Amino acid sequence: VGLSERKARNFSEAIRCFQNALNCDENDPRVLECLGEVYLVRGSLLGALASFEAVLRIEQDNLFCLYQTGCIKTQSGELCEAVSVFQKVLQLNTTYVPALLSAAECHYQLSVQSIDQGLRPVALSHLEQGLELSARCCELTPEYVSVWLRIGEIGMLGRHSDKH
């Protein structure tokens, strides 16, 4: 029933259905995962994070929940933590393009922050890591224009950091 409510975009009702299902088995990873998804679609990042982390206590290698956790950390501005989560995803699947792209984006944002703080060596380290991840994306999906654009931005930012 919860999936039907989610599909109909009745998010509050879907959450109620999934929570009721958890009353029967509070450790059902599929129900927790669905609950996290509904919270995420509704914009409730803390609820989504709690649900995905509950799944990860049961299934440490759940790629979907790990990736979603990293995305939530990114949205919350916890970029270093997000990079760490994306690295775990990439340990499980070295060619998972969404994690490669997300980790590269985090490194890019961290480099911008480091430049703003006058931390040039830290910024260059993040740029290098972001470039390496972006290059891996290009090898896997050369048709993604956004990856090529990010590589260009990294190059420009690297030049900009030389002037500070």
N, C-alpha and C positions, 0 to 999 in steps of 0.2 A: 504494500500500500504506500509506503514511504517513497518508493521509486516513482510511482504514479503521481504522487503529489509533487515531487520534485520536477518531473517532466511537465506538469501543469503549472509550474512556477508558484505553487502554494508552499512557500518555503517554511513558514511557521508550522503548518500542518505536517509537512515532511519531517521536520525536526521532532515534533511530538511523536510521530509514528516510529522514528528510529530510536528515540529515547524509550518508548514503550517496549520495543523489541529488545533493548539492552536490559530491561528489567528481567527478561527471561534468561539472558546470557550476557553478562556485562563484559565478557571478554571475546565477543564475536568480532573478529577483525573486519569482516565485510561490512557489518552494520556500522562499526566505528568509522570506517573509511567513507561510507556513504554519508554519515552524519557530518564528518569533516568537510566533505565536498559541498554539502548544502550550506553549512556555515560559511564556507569560502565564497560561494556564489552570492550569498546574502550580504557579504562584506563583514562578517563577524570573525576577524582574524584570530582573536584569542580563543574563541570556541573551536575554530578550525584547527589551530595549532594544538590545542589540548586533545582533540580527537585523533589527529595524525600521530601525535606522540604516544597516545595510548596504543595505537596499532603497532608502533615501533617497539614498545615494551614486549609485545607478543611476537612480532615478526620483525626482527632487527634489520633484515635485508629487504624490506618492502620498498622497492624502487619508487613507486608512485608516492607513497607517504614521505619518504626521504626528500624527494624532489619538491613536493608541495611545502614541506617544512622549510626548505631552503628558500623557496619563493616568498613565503610569509616573512621569514627573517629579513629578506631583501626589502620587502615592502615596509617593514618596521624600522628600517635603517640600521639593522644589525648586520652590517656587511661582512665583517670578519667571521662571524658565526655562520652566515650564509655560505661563504666560501668553504668553510670547513664541512658543512653538510653536502655541498655540491661535490667536494672531493670524495666523500663517502660514496655518493652515487656513482662517481666515475671509477671508483675501485670495484664496484659491482659490475659496471658496464662502461668500458673505456670509450665506446663510440656513441654514447647517449647524447645526441646533439643538443637537446634542450638544456641539459646540465652544463655542457661545454659553453654554450652561449650565455647562460646565466652566470656562470663563474667568471667568464671573461668580462661581462658587464659589471659585476661586483668589483673586479680588479680595476677596471677603468674608473669607476666611481671613487674607489679608494685612492687611486692615483691623483684624481682631481682634488680630493680632500687634502692629500699630503702636500700637493703643490701649494694650495691655499695656506697651509700651515708652515710653509717654508722647509718642508722635509723632502728635499730633492732626491736623496738616495732611496728613501722609502717609495717615493712616487715612481722612480725609475724601475724599482723592483716590481711594483704592481703593474706597470706598463709592460714590462718584459713577460710577466706571467699571463697578462691579458692577451698579449700578442701571440704567445705560444698556444693558448687555448683557441684563439680565433683561427690560427693557422690550421690547427687540427680540424676545426669546423670546415674550413675551406677544402681540406682534403676529402672530407666525408660528403659535403654538400656544396660543391662549387657554384651551384645555381643560386644560392642565398645571397642576394645583393646586400642585405643588411650586414652580413659578416664582412664583406669587402668594405662597406662604409665604416664599420667599426675599426677595421685595420687602418684605414686612412685617418680616422680621428685619433687613434693611438699614436700614429706617426706625427701628426700635427701637435698633439699634446706633448710628446717627447721633445719636439723642437722647442715648444713653448717653455718647457721646464728648464731648458738650457739657458734661457734668458733670465731666470730668477737666481 
